[in-house]
Amino acid sequence: MTLSGQQLFNIGVIYWGILLLSLSLGVLRINRVLLFHFLLSSALLYVGIMHYPLQLPCRGNENGAGFLFGPFAFVVSYAMMRWLYKRIYNFEPDIEAYSGYSSRDNRGLNFLDYLTALIPAVLSSIVSIILAN
């Protein structure tokens, strides 16, 4: 089954938004949830690899399948940043929107908390945009 470029774009962007929401709500701190997202983003990566050579255009981009690579980049980079953070501080990274305080851990947020959220988001969006053009 071949999907259109617009459908691939929609799937990639909506799932990327779900990942951002999961990150901000602290759901990605649960190992089983992170594993589920890894498996789902791996499946989307497979679909993206299968559709990438077809050059399916969407919204002015040359290839809508490029947006399916972003969620995998997000999950993998977040897992690596989370592992690094836990090695340094011995507790989970956290991010709460518009706050410098973690109500889940009752502590102030540090610079690496912000980087653990920012690097996966920026990296995955750059990967998606570069592969889509």
C-alpha positions in Angstrom: 0.0 0.0 0.0 1.5 3.3 -1.1 0.6 6.4 1.0 0.5 9.9 -0.4 3.2 12.4 0.5 0.5 14.4 2.4 -0.5 11.4 4.5 3.2 10.6 5.3 3.7 14.2 6.3 0.6 14.2 8.5 1.6 10.9 10.2 5.1 12.2 10.9 4.2 15.6 12.2 1.3 14.3 14.4 3.4 11.6 16.0 6.2 14.1 16.5 3.7 16.3 18.4 2.6 13.3 20.5 6.2 12.7 21.4 6.6 16.4 22.5 3.5 16.2 24.5 4.6 12.9 26.1 7.9 14.6 27.0 6.3 17.6 28.6 3.9 15.5 30.6 6.7 13.3 31.9 5.3 10.1 30.3 8.6 9.3 28.6 10.2 8.9 32.0 8.5 5.4 32.1 10.7 2.8 30.6 7.8 0.8 29.1 6.4 3.9 27.4 9.8 4.8 26.0 10.2 1.2 24.7 6.7 1.4 23.1 7.6 4.7 21.4 10.9 3.2 20.2 9.1 0.3 18.6 6.4 2.5 17.0 9.0 5.0 15.7 11.0 2.1 14.3 8.0 0.9 12.4 7.5 4.5 11.1 11.1 4.6 10.1 10.7 1.4 8.2 7.6 2.8 6.4 9.7 6.0 5.7 12.6 3.9 4.2 10.2 2.0 2.0 8.4 5.2 0.7 11.5 7.5 0.5 12.7 6.4 -3.0 9.2 7.2 -4.4 9.7 11.0 -4.0 6.1 11.7 -2.9 5.8 15.5 -2.7 3.8 17.4 -0.1 3.4 21.0 1.0 6.2 22.3 -1.2 8.6 19.6 0.0 10.1 17.1 -2.4 9.5 14.1 -0.2 6.8 13.6 2.4 8.4 10.4 3.7 11.3 12.4 5.2 9.0 13.4 8.0 8.8 9.8 9.2 12.5 9.8 10.1 12.1 12.6 12.7 10.2 10.6 15.4 12.9 7.9 15.4 15.6 10.6 15.7 13.6 12.1 18.6 13.2 8.8 20.6 16.8 7.7 20.1 18.3 11.1 21.0 16.0 11.5 24.0 17.0 8.0 25.2 20.7 8.8 24.9 20.3 12.2 26.6 18.2 10.5 29.4 20.9 7.8 29.9 23.6 10.5 30.1 21.6 12.6 32.5 20.9 9.6 34.8 24.6 8.8 34.8 25.5 12.3 35.8 22.8 13.1 38.3 21.4 9.7 39.4 17.8 10.7 38.8 15.4 11.3 35.9 15.5 14.4 33.8 12.3 16.5 33.9 10.8 19.4 32.0 7.7 21.4 32.9 6.5 24.1 30.6 6.8 27.7 31.9 8.5 26.6 35.1 12.0 26.3 36.6 10.8 23.8 39.1 9.9 20.1 38.8 6.8 19.3 40.8 7.2 15.6 40.1 10.7 15.5 41.8 10.3 18.6 44.0 13.5 20.2 42.8 14.7 23.1 40.6 15.4 22.3 37.0 19.0 22.6 35.8 20.6 23.3 32.4 20.8 19.7 31.4 17.1 19.2 32.1 16.4 21.8 29.4 19.0 20.3 27.0 17.5 16.8 27.4 14.2 18.2 26.1 15.5 20.7 23.6 18.2 18.6 21.7 15.8 15.7 20.7 13.1 18.2 19.6 15.5 20.4 17.5 17.5 17.4 16.1 14.4 15.5 15.0 12.8 18.5 13.3 16.1 19.3 11.5 16.4 15.6 10.3 12.8 15.7 9.1 13.2 19.0 7.2 16.5 18.0 5.6 15.2 14.6 4.4 12.0 16.1 3.1 13.8 18.6 0.9 
